[in-house]
Amino acid sequence: MQHGKNFKTTVALVGAGPGDPELLTLKAARLLREAEVVITDRLVSEDILKAHVSEGALVIFAGKQCRRGKSTPQETINELIVEHALAGKKVVRLKGGDVSIFSNILDELLALKAYGIAYEIVPGITAALGAAAYAGMPLTAREHSTAVRLLTYYKKEILSDAYWAELAQTEDTLVFYMSGDTSLELIQKLIAHKIPADRAVAVIEQATTPLQQVRISDIYDYEQNLGQETYLSPALLIIGKVVHLHKQFAWLPNSASRELYFKPVGSQPRSVQASHIKQAPHVSRA
């Protein structure tokens, strides 16, 4: 199978990692240097764009911010990828974290296949792995967990009551993406299904960035301790016995600031580093 520099592709779907720009893979860095067009999500460090995008490349900010502010519709993103690829440009679709975990990669793959556009998928470090490592919580630590589950709870209808009951009793570590705004209801559901009292919950804001914050609570005390908090995006929840390891193995102190590391959609400057890096207009959700 051909791969690497010998593989002729027009579009690369690339994971940028969870925040720390040094977590970018070597392959991702090379593809960014070679790209003529970079279509980037909001949750990508500006330092990655500054360090790796070549002069003359067009950078299009196509961020999403669920339920808050402006977002670029997925259909528009698909059209941008196809338009520039069909124009013969080398395109990088840059996503925060890993491209295949809670992203809209399937929509983009279907669009590429429909037009017969060659592509490759380049993984990145997903938020669960980055957050756990930077918080000192091995997700499958021996005698604490035998597996890890990646979940989300941003819509009430996603998980059935039967599944909540199973989640409450599992020994697995639970990691919830995009669930900061629903964290209290999420914890209440686990408690209603009698999750064991030896479980703890960590809420990690802006993981792996200089503004990372980790907040810990025993699960039955969550409502009292953290239930009224409003978390900065992105926020990720880790639930299980492994959370207790944070106190012993945390190596990165919490930031003293609660500023946003990733700029809100619509607030990026006209240029990221120099005048050659341009920003396409945002399209509000229809």
Secondary structure as UniProt FT lines:
FT   HELIX           4..6
FT   STRAND          11..15
FT   HELIX           21..23
FT   HELIX           26..34
FT   STRAND          37..40
FT   HELIX           46..52
FT   TURN            55..56
FT   STRAND          58..61
FT   TURN            66..67
FT   HELIX           74..86
FT   TURN            87..88
FT   STRAND          91..95
FT   TURN            99..100
FT   HELIX           105..114
FT   TURN            115..116
FT   STRAND          119..122
FT   HELIX           127..134
FT   TURN            135..136
FT   TURN            139..140
FT   TURN            142..144
FT   STRAND          148..152
FT   TURN            156..157
FT   HELIX           161..169
FT   STRAND          173..177
FT   TURN            181..182
FT   HELIX           183..192
FT   TURN            193..194
FT   TURN            197..198
FT   STRAND          200..205
FT   TURN            207..208
FT   TURN            210..211
FT   STRAND          213..218
FT   HELIX           219..221
FT   HELIX           222..226
FT   TURN            227..228
FT   STRAND          235..240
FT   HELIX           241..245
FT   HELIX           246..249
FT   TURN            265..266
FT   TURN            275..276
//
